[in-house]
């Protein structure tokens, strides 16, 4: 009998305690902040990297009041969040029934699968000029850009969730006398619902990765607009703060998705 791998730092799938997990998670953050401070400490002429490129952590923190009051951070965060929500709802209204129909009916799937494959390889930034030519540069363009980005992600995820429902469930339902609509509603949708919800959760997070692209052009207010202005006119400190704000908002909304998911599908936790 061969010897089992020794336990230690590189144990494959070894158990990790809660305190150790937290400490390991904090360690790279501390290292990054330490390196950042070393590269930007001291007077301007003594720094390894100029503040015009990388301001120090202290300078970033001190710029928060100007970000909050002058750049109207709170209003911009609300505006960006509302755009993400609108784009997500528009995409879901199309992707959900289409994904369910493609997973249920083979001919519907054959009809739309080429478009789904095309969308999977479509570079999302290319949608910015496309939506500008179709919808102009006002609020509708930003919402539709996000909607298309959401749709491209959501459709194959919803389709996969329906595809993964075992055929034995359908056979059992038909044996018990279920109609076609009942099989779709109670079997395909019922069994796939938790995975569809997870797809929605992941998809909503995707929107925050594209909000800067959505607000690049003619945005009166928004987190992406703050970044664009800070990149062109300064202060550069605002860029790093806004990126942190975007991550925090995305994290909080993700926790809300998780909490609602536990209420809707408590059996998934078991």
Buried (B, 14 or more C-beta within 10 A) or exposed (E): EEEEEEEEEEEEEEEEEEEEEEEEEEEEEEEEEEEBEEEBEEEEEEBEEEBEEBBBBEBBEEBBEBBEEEBBBEEBBBBBBEBBBBBBEBBBEBBBEBBBBBBBEEEBBEEBEEEBEEBEEBEBEEBBEBBBEEBEEEBEBBBBBBBBBBBBBBBBBBBBBBBEBEEEBBEEBBEEEBEEEEBBEBBBBBBBBBBBBBBBBBBBBBBBEBBBBBBBBEBEBBBBBBBBBBEEEEBBBBBBBBEEBBEEBBEEBBEEBEEEBEEEBEEEEE
